[in-house]
Amino acid sequence: MAVTVANSNNRLTNADTTTGWASDGGGGAGPQLEPDLGYQLTSGSNYSVSRKVGTAKGGHAYTHGSTTDMTAAADQVVMFKAVWYNSINVAVYPACTLKVGNDASNYNEYGVISSDMPDQAADPKRLVYLVPIDPNVAAWADIVAGTVTLTAIDFFGIQGDFGGSAKAENVACDAIDLVSGDGVLWMTGGTPDGAFADFVSHDEGTIANRFGHISTLRDNVLDVYGKLWIGRDATPTATATQFTDSAKTVLFGKGFFAAGWTGIGVDLGNASTDVNFSDIVFSGLGQGEKVVYFDTITQINTTTDYITLSPDPAWDIGTPIVYSNDGGSDTIGLTSGNTYWVEPTGTAGQYYVHSSRNNARTSATPIALSVGTTGESHKVTSTPDIRPDLEVVGTSGAFDSAGCTYNRFREIVLTTAATFTGDIFRSCKLIDMTTNNGGSLQGCTMTGQTTEPGVALVKTNTTANIDNCDFSLGLGTGSAIDVDTAGSYTLDGNILTGYWTSPDNENGATFDTITGVDAATETITSNGHGFSNGDEIYYNDNGGTDTIGITDGNRYYAGNVTANTFTVHRSKENGAAGTNAINLSDGSTGETHTFYSGKAAIVNSSGGAVTLTVGGGGTTPSIRNVGASTTTLILNPVTTLIRVRDNTGAVLQNARVLIEAGDGTGDLPFEETISITRVGTTATATHTAHGLSNGDKVAIRNASDSLYNGVFAITNVTANTYDYTMDGTPAASPATVAAGKAAITSTGVVIEGLTNVSGEISASKSFSVNQVVRGSIRKSTSAPYFKSSAINDTINSSTGLTIDRRLQLDQ
C-alpha cells in the first residue's frame, strides 16, 4: 500500500476573498486581496488579505460567522500564516501582533515580533511567519481585552506597527486553520517506505494545503509545528506502516501552544509497522522548563522588588513562570500555584515579577514582594515547556533509532518495541521507559539533562535494557535513572559522570538518631558522608518512629560540612553560608536514619527491594532510596558454578549443594558470634559489622533450639542486624547456646540448593578479595543415592570458580 498522509485541519478561510474581513485599527483603506504576499493558494491569483500599515498600529481581522469551541481536542490550536513585510523596521512592543477571541472587544493578543524583544526578533530573510496559538494557554497572552469565552471563538486578527510609512500593503494574513491538540499530520502505508518527504509533499508541497506544519528551510532541514504521527491514521487507528529516513535535520519551532503539542508520535499497534530513523538530528527550539529554587530571606529584595535566582535561568522579558512555596509557610507576596511573568532587571540573575505578560513587557510597576521569616526554599518554574515530545505507543510493531540526536526534548515515552542504539539525548527532561518495560537504550549518550532537582532523567521498570550508556550530569541537577519496580536487575557498562559519590554509595549517609544527633550544635554525625556545603539532600527515617525535628522524605541542604558532620538547612543559600540551621532534637530509641544526595545516580522509588548487579566495567552508582525502598549493589560479580555428575559421568539433577565461607580472610563472615531474638517465626540476629545485604544467605549454628539453626535468606538488613524466617517458633527468646558449644555463629553462604536438569547450580556475587570456601555435595534423599563429596576451594575475585564433580554411588 502506498504511503497516505492525512491532516486534522479545519480551514476557516483560504483568505482568497475579503468576505468576513474588516479593518482593525490604523487608518487608510480596508482589507485588500493580495496577489504578492502569502504562502497558501487555493485557486486564482490572490494569496492573502492585506492592509497598508505605517506608524499607527493597525491591521485587519476575520470573523467566520460560526463560533468554535476551542476547548475541544479537535480544534485547540489556531495556525496563522502571517506576513509583516519589511519586518526589520517594526516598532517597539507591541508591534506585530495576532488576536484570537470572540469579537473586536473580547480577545487575547499575542506579540509575535518587535524591535525590543530579544525572544521575538524579526527575521529579515523571512516573509511568512507560521504561528500556532492555543488560546487555552493563558500564560501566552500579552493582552486580554474584555472577557474571552473559549467555547465560542470567532475572531482572528493581525496588526502591525512600523517605524515609518509604507509604500504598499505590508500586513497580510493567509489561510487560517484550526488543528488538533494531539496530532496534525498522520502517515500510514508504505510501499515503498514512507519518509519525512511525504509529510512535506502533503503540506508545503501541495500549495492548496500549506497548513504550515512541516516545510523545508533548506536541503535536508525541515521546520515542524505540531505532532507528526507515523503508523496511525487520523481516526486515530494503528495502521500498517513502513517508514525509513536518515541524514536529516528536523527543527521543532516556537509558538504559543501547550506542552506536548509538537513532536513525533510512533504507533506500533499494528504488527506490520516498522519505523527506522538513522543519523537524524531532531532539535526543539521552543521554551523549555527551568526550575530554580531561591531563599525567601536572602534572595528577595523588597526595596525594588526583585528576586535573585542562582544559577541564572537567563529568562527573556515576559517569560511565564509558576511560583510554588514547595510546601513551606513563608509568605513573600506571591500565591503558590499561580502564574506570573518576569522582567530581567539588567543585572544577571535578578528578576521583577509581574501579574501580566503585558506588564512585564512594558516594564510596569512589579509586584511588591515581602521577605519570609524562616528562610525556606521556594521555587519558580518557566512554563509551558514547549519542547517536542517523542511518543511511542503500542508493542506489536518495531521502532529502531540509530545514531540520531535528540536535542532539547521534553518527554520521550517508549514501549518495549522501541530500540535506541548509539543515539544522543541532549538537554532532555524525561525518558519514560515504564510502559511494558519500555524500550532499549544501547550505547547511548545522555548529557545536559534538564530535570528538576531530585528527579531522574530516565524512569524505568528495569535497568536490564540500559547498557553501555554514558550519563553526564554536567551543570544539571537530578539523577540518571529512577527504578520504580522492585526486583533484581543488571546494570552493565554504564558510565555515570558528575553524580554524587561517597565512600558508601549504596547506603547514603546513615546516622544514629541519638549518638549521631547533637541538638546543642544542630549537627548530624555520619562518618564519610561525602556532602558539600549547599548540597541538596533527602531525609529518610527508614520507617522508624524517632523524630529529630525534620520531616521524612523532604528535601534539605547540607551546611557547615566537615569530613564526618554537617548541619541541615531549608535552602541552598543557607546551607552554602552555614546560616539558619534547622533546630534538631535527639531521638528516643536510637534508630538508623539516612540522608541521600539529590544527585545520586540511581533512585529507587519502588517502595521495595531492588538488587542491581553492576558489571561490564560500569561506574559504581550512588543510590537514593525513597520511602521503604532498599537497594543492594552487586559490583562486577563473578560466577560460582557447581556442575554435578553421577558415577557414569551423566549430569545429576537434585543433588544438594552447600558452599560457604571457609575462613575469615574474605568478604563473607566466617563463624562469627551472634545473638538472636525472635517474634513468632521471625528471628532477628545481632551481628556486628556483618557486611551482608538483603537476600544473602547465612548458615546459623550452635543454638540450643534447632529451629534457630539452618541456612536462611536474610531480610531487613541494617549495619549490625538482619532478620530471617524459621520453620517454626522456638520456645525461648533470646536463643541460647547449645551444650558444649562456645557461641551461636553465623557464616556467609554462597550457594545452597539443588542442581537443575543440567546438573548445575550457580550464583553471582562480587568479592573484593579471593574468597576461601568449603562445602559439600550430596544426594541421599531419593534413589539413586550417592556419597557426600567435600569441597575446599577458592573463589577468584576476578574470574569466579567452576567445579565439575563426579559422585560415587552409595547403595
Secondary structure, 3 states (H helix, E strand, C coil): CCCEEEECCEEEECCCCCCCEEEEECCCCCCEEECCCCCCCCCCCCCEEEECCCCCCEEEEECCCCCECCCCHHHCEEEEEEEECCHHHECCCCCEEEEEEEECCEEEEEEEECCCCHHHCCCCCCCEEEEEECCCCHHHCCEEECCCCHHHECEEEEEECECCCCCCCCEEECCEEEECCCCCEEEEEEEEEECHHHHHHHCCCCCCCCCCCEEEEECCEEEECCEEEECECCCCCECCEEEEEECCEEEECCCECCCCCCEEEEECCCCCCEEEEECCEEEECCCCCCEEEEECCCCEECCCCEEECCCCCCCCCCCEEEEECCCCCCCCCCCCCCEEEEEECCCCCEEEEECCHHHHHCCCCCCCCCCCCCCCEEEEEECCCCCCEEEEECCCCEEEEECCEEECCCEEECCCCEEEECCEEECCCEEEECCCCCCEEECCEEECCCCCCCCEEEEECCCCCEECCEEECCCCCCEEEEECCCEEEEEECCEEECCCCCCCCCCCEEEECCCCEECCCCEEECCCCCCCCCCEEEEECCCCCCCCCCCCCCEEEEECCCCCEEEEECCHHHHHHCCCCCCCCCCCCCCEEEEEECCCCEEECCCCEEEEEEECCCCCCCEEECCCCEEEEEECCEEEEEEEECCCCCECCCCEEEEEECCCCCCCCCCEECEEEEECCEEEEECCCCCCCCCCEEEEECECCHHHCEEEECECCCCCEEEEECCCCCCCCCCCECCCCCCCEEEEEEEEEECCCCCEEEEEECCCCCEEEEEEEEECCCCCCEEEEEEEEEEECCCEEEEEEECCECC
